[in-house]
Amino acid sequence: MRSGAIVLAVIEDSELSQIQALMSRYSDHPVDFADATKREALSTIFTVDHADFDTYRIEGRRRFRVLPASRP
């Protein structure tokens, strides 16, 4: 964190309606609040939550690159 490699961002009130819309869109697959906060233009995610990020699409089309890579 001190090096700036990891940055924690603030979620503004103005973003909440977009977050709620995304959570509603994926209502059949529980979306964590943090997962729905997609304002950053990220395509690579570091998580152990592969099931969720393997489901989500960037701009409805592209898959996220999820690290560490899941085992076959």
C-alpha positions in Angstrom: 0.0 0.0 0.0 2.8 2.4 0.8 4.4 1.9 -2.6 1.1 2.8 -4.4 0.8 -0.6 -6.0 -2.6 -1.0 -4.2 -5.0 1.8 -4.0 -8.3 1.9 -2.0 -10.9 4.0 -3.8 -13.9 5.8 -2.3 -17.4 4.9 -3.5 -19.4 8.0 -4.1 -23.2 8.3 -3.5 -23.6 9.2 -7.2 -22.3 5.7 -8.1 -24.8 3.8 -6.0 -27.6 3.6 -8.7 -25.2 2.1 -11.2 -24.0 -0.4 -8.6 -27.6 -1.3 -7.8 -28.4 -1.8 -11.5 -25.5 -4.2 -11.9 -26.5 -6.2 -8.8 -30.1 -6.4 -10.2 -28.8 -7.6 -13.6 -27.0 -10.5 -12.0 -29.7 -11.2 -9.4 -29.7 -14.9 -10.3 -26.0 -15.0 -9.3 -25.3 -13.2 -6.0 -23.1 -10.1 -6.7 -21.1 -8.8 -3.8 -21.2 -5.0 -3.4 -17.4 -4.9 -4.0 -17.8 -6.9 -7.2 -20.4 -4.5 -8.5 -18.2 -1.5 -7.9 -16.7 -1.6 -11.4 -16.0 2.0 -12.1 -12.2 1.5 -12.5 -11.2 0.4 -16.0 -9.7 -2.9 -14.9 -9.5 -6.1 -16.9 -7.2 -8.0 -14.6 -8.5 -9.1 -11.2 -6.5 -10.7 -8.3 -9.0 -12.7 -6.3 -9.8 -16.2 -5.0 -13.4 -15.6 -6.1 -13.1 -17.1 -9.5 -16.8 -18.2 -9.8 -18.0 -14.6 -9.8 -15.4 -13.1 -12.1 -15.6 -16.0 -14.6 -19.3 -15.0 -14.9 -19.0 -11.2 -15.3 -18.2 -9.5 -18.6 -16.5 -6.2 -19.3 -18.9 -4.0 -21.2 -21.0 -7.1 -21.7 -18.5 -8.9 -23.9 -14.9 -9.4 -22.7 -13.9 -11.7 -19.8 -11.8 -10.6 -17.0 -8.3 -12.0 -16.6 -8.4 -13.6 -13.2 -5.3 -14.2 -11.2 -4.1 -16.5 -9.8 -5.1 -18.7 -12.8 -7.5 -21.4 -11.8 -6.2 -24.9 -11.9 -7.5 -27.3 -14.6 
